[in-house]
């Protein structure tokens, strides 16, 4: 439900994250995000700063943070790179990690240009496949924070990696089968349950008053159980489920719903309803369906698993390639080697007073203090705003990219309207709701009546929806 029944508990959130079934090897959250920055973000969602930035180079008095073959990288470029990261990543990475990412991007683009890679044809394909004019493409890119030229540079890197670094990589069925057999526990989906509920809140009235109203609701339901949706409309004080007859997507025992809510949901027989008291008030909870634990067969998961194994190979190839490339280039990182003569000269030439007035940009922006409670409240309000504006995310339980989107919201994910597209009995079959909506890939966000396929950052979702972070 909305903020009413989500347990804002860090341990609960941690437990639910460990249950997310990913077809990739298990990693720490930080490790996952760093690897996404290093390769997946470059290939799919690269937010790129051009190799040559005349505006930045013109700022000769600006602080330099690194040199590539004597060419400076300025503080403003690093700040841009930071600002374009997802807020979650902003809090996880230090300025040196972000600078390292920026260096890799610049080096890769230079190599792509040397090989003569062009992206005009790829741009044309994208426009044709999505039925976009150049004006519409420009508008869509602007919402996500970059220009057509920057997007072309992104594609040049993608094409360069695809042809020069990843071209010989393959995955055969034997190695996919071996991985499946050695890691079958990863492909189990825990028992889950579908319920609907009516909430009478005790936040604005006494518990006695709330119980009195709930007794009235229960009596009407027992007299005619077909009136549940009508009772939701007339009585329920959970705004997040008013339009779905009190129902949220199926959840497991490790979900972030409060314990009393989960206990009743799983203890009920299918069709049974009971009144339960939680910290938010009284709920009439009816269990609609119990979905038993399931282990995906090899045939059901082999395509996704093969893609995951290929991704691991690509990541290794990328790491080896970029490390080799770095040895051929003179790189001076002023964070790592502040004693270097070029870095010292830059520091000596800086106006001390100017540095003091601009330190909030580098110290606060690049190394923010993390207020987890404030962040959680902010995400909850953000998610509630998305629900109010009827924004939805379409996904599938086997989709690792969908899992990434859920982790991005943390405990606040329960406030987001999510539509499950994979049939519970056959992961290859799409549910009628998603088929009718024309969903062709996961995840897909539907915001203000338009579809946006692929993983989206919180900042992008904010721009598309008008909801403030």
Residue, then its C-alpha position, 0 to 999 in steps of 0.5 A: x500500500x502507500x505509506x500506510x503499511x510500509x515498514x520503514x526499517x533498514x533491516x527489513x529492507x536489507x532482508x528483502x534485497x537479499x531475496x531478489x533473484x538475479x541471474x547474474x552472480x551475487x555481488x554486493x550492492x556497491x560492487x554491482x553499481x560500480x560494475x554498471x558504471x564501468x560497462x553497462x552504463x557505458x553501453x546502455x545508459x551512458x551519460x556522456x561529456x564530450x572529449x573536447x569541451x571548448x567552454x571548459x577549456x576556455x576557463x583557464x583559471x578553473x581548477x584542473x583535477x586531471x590531465x590526459x596527455x597534458x590535456x586538462x580535465x576541469x572541476x566543472x566537468x567532474x561536477x557535471x559528471x556527478x550531477x548526471x549520476x543517479x542520486x543513489x550512486x552519488x552517495x556511494x561513489x567518491x570523487x576519485x571514482x567519478x573522475x576515473x569513470x570520466x577518464x575512461x569515457x574520454x579515452x574510449x571516445x578518442x579511440x572510437x574517433x581514431x577508428x572512424x566510427x560513425x553514428x549517423x546511421x544508428x541514429x537514423x535506425x533509432x528514429x525509424x524504430x521509435x517513429x521519431x522525428x529529429x525534433x522529437x528525438x532532441x526533446x526526449x534526449x533533452x529530458x534525459x540531460x544531453x544533446x543529440x551530439x552527446x548521444x552520438x558520442x555515446x553511440x560511437x563508444x557503443x559501436x566501437x566496443x561492440x566491434x573492437x572489444x566484444x566481437x569475438x565473445x560467445x556463450x554456448x549452451x553447455x556453459x549456460x547449463x553448467x552455471x544453472x546446475x551449479x546455482x539452481x538456488x538462485x532460480x527459486x521464487x519464494x512463495x507469495x500471496x495476493x491480497x486486498x485490504x481496507x484500511x481504517x486509519x487510527x492516525x486521525x481518530x482514536x483506536x476505539x473510533x477506528x475499530x467501530x468503523x471497521x466493525x461496520x465495514x466487516x459487517x457489510x462485507x460478511x453480509x455481501x462479500x461482493x461489495x469489497x471494491x465498493x467498501x474500498x471506495x467508500x471507506x479505505x484510507x489507503x490512497x495507494x490502493x483505492x483504484x485497484x480495489x485495495x490490491x497491491x502486487x503479490x508479495x513474499x514473506x520477506x517483503x517490506x509490509x508490516x509483519x501483522x499484515x503479512x501474517x494475516x495474508x499468509x494465514x488466511x485461506x484463499x477467499x478468507x478475510x479477517x480484521x488485523x490491527x497494525x500501527x496504522x490502524x485496522x485492516x480488513x485483509x482478504x487473501x485472493x491467491x496463494x502462489x507456491x514457491x517455484x524453481x525456474x526450469x533451465x528452458x525457462x531461464x536459459x536465454x536470460x542466463x546466457x545474456x548474463x554470462x555474456x555480460x560477465x564476459x563483456x565486463x571482463x573484456x572491457x576491464x582488460x581493454x581499458x587497463x591496457x589502454x590506460x598504459x598507453x596514455x599519460x594520465x595524471x590524477x591530481x586526487x591521487x598524485x597531488x604532489x605532481x608538478x602539474x597539479x602543484x602548479x595548478x594549486x599554486x596558481x589558484x586564487x586561495x580566496x576563490x577556492x574557499x568560496x567554491x569549496x561547497x561545489x567540490x566538498x558538498x556536491x561531490x562528497x555529500x553528507x548522507x541523511x538516510x531518514x531524509x532520503x527515505x522520506x523524500x523517496x516516499x513522497x516522490x513515489x507517492x507523487x508518481x502514484x498520484x499522477x498514475x505513473x506505472x512501471x511494467x516489469x517481470x519477476x525474472x527481470x534483473x533490470x526491474x530488480x535494479x529499479x526496485x532497489x533504486x527506490x528502496x523501502x519506498x518501492x511499495x509506494x510505486x504502482x507496479x504492473x507484473x507482466x510475466x505470467x506466473x505459470x509461464x515466464x515467456x507468456x505476457x499478461x493480458x494487461x501488459x499485452x493490451x498496454x503494448x509493452x514490448x520490453x522490461x522494465x517500461x515506465x508509463x508516465x503521462x501517457x507515454x512509454x519509456x522503455x529501459x532502466x530510468x534514473x530517479x532524475x529522469x523519472x522526476x523530469x518526465x513526471x514533474x514529481x520533485x525528488 
